[in-house]
């Protein structure tokens, strides 16, 4: 499936000064999140102010790339026609080891995914951009 994803004609992410560090790290094959210097909690999605303590001391740090599947859905009829060649595909809520939850594409694996599955970051070329997606963690 990953070869098919590279050729998709889909819109890319909207990069702003606030989100640029996230997308730069994703493009390099990594995953970064923010951590609040005031309360110490991890934050995702990128923000200017901590949603936990309202502090403005957010800094970027590398994330482990480990997570657990909280929920998922199989998309059979995509909302954008560019995704039709990839359908059906799975999207899921991934609870990162650091705490925040992010929505991501879940790559197909040796078996169907289940809630609670251990996942690992699997940077993937989608439409000519490397994006942070996840797959089943074979070591778990």
N, C-alpha and C positions, 0 to 999 in steps of 0.2 A: 504493500500500500504506500510506503514512503516514496517510492519513485513516482507514483501517480500524483502524490501531493505536490511535488516540486513543479509539476506542469499546470497546476490549477491557475485559472485567471480570476483571482479574488482580490478584493480591496485589501490594502495593507493597514497596519495600525496607524492611528493618528498620533504622531509624536509631537509633544509639547516640551517646553523647557522643564516642566515638572516630571514628565515621564521619560525623558531622554535617557537618564542613567539605566532605567529598567530595560528599554529597548536596545541600548548599546550592549549591555551584558547579554541579553537574549541573542543578539546577532552574533556574539562571540561564542555562543553555545552554553552560556551559564544562566543562572537565575539569581536575581538580586531582589531584596526586599528592604523596606525601611525599618529602622528600630528607633524608638524614642529615647533620647538622652535624658529625659526627665523621669519617666516611669519604667523604662526598660523593656516595654512590650513591643513585639514585632507587629508591623503594619503592612497590609496589602489590601487594596490597590494603592498606588502612589498618591500621596496627599501632602498638603502644605502644613497641616495641623494634625496632631495625634488625636484619633477618635476616642482614646481611652482617658486621657488626662487634659486634653486641649493644649498641651505643650507644643512649642514650635521648634523643638530641638531634634527633628528627625534626621537621621543619617542613613546612608546606604550601606548595606553589607551583603556579602555573598550568602546565599541560602544553600542548605545541604543538598537540595534536589530530592529529598525523601518526603514521602507523604502517604496518606491513607485516603481511600475513596469513600467519601461521605454519601454521595448520591450520584446517579448517572441517568442518561437517557440516550437511546439510539435514535439518531436522526435519519429518517427515511426520505423526507421531503424537505430539503434545505430551504432556508429563507432567501438565499442568494443563489442565482443560477450557476455561478462559478463553482459551487460545491457539489453540483449534481454528479460529476464523474467520480467523486469520492463516496457517495452515498451507497449503502448505509454506513454511518460512522457513529462513534460514541463520544459524547461530551460528558464531563463529570465535574463534580465539586471535589477538589483535592484539598484535604487538610494538611498543610505543610507541617513538617516536624517542628518548625519554629512557632506554629500556632495559627497563623492566618489561613484563610480558605480562598482558593482561587479556582475559577472556572477554566477548564482546559480540555483540549482534545485528548482522548485516550486511545493510543494506538492498539490495533488488534494484537492479541497474543495467542499462546497455545490453547487457551480456554476462554470462555466468556468471563468478563469481569463480574465481581460481586462486591456489594457494599462491605467495607472493611478491608478490602485487599490492600496490601502494601504496594506502593507505586514508586517509580524512580523517574527522574527527569530524563527525557529522551529528545534533545534538541533536534528539530526536523525542518528541512527546507519545505516551506509551503508557499507556493506562488512566487518563488525566487527570494524568499526571506527566511532566515532561520528563526523559528519561534519555539518557545518553551512548551512542549507537550509532554505527556507522561505515558509510561507503559508499565505492565506488571513487573514487579521486582522479582527477578528469578532467584535471588539469594534469600528471599523471605520464606 
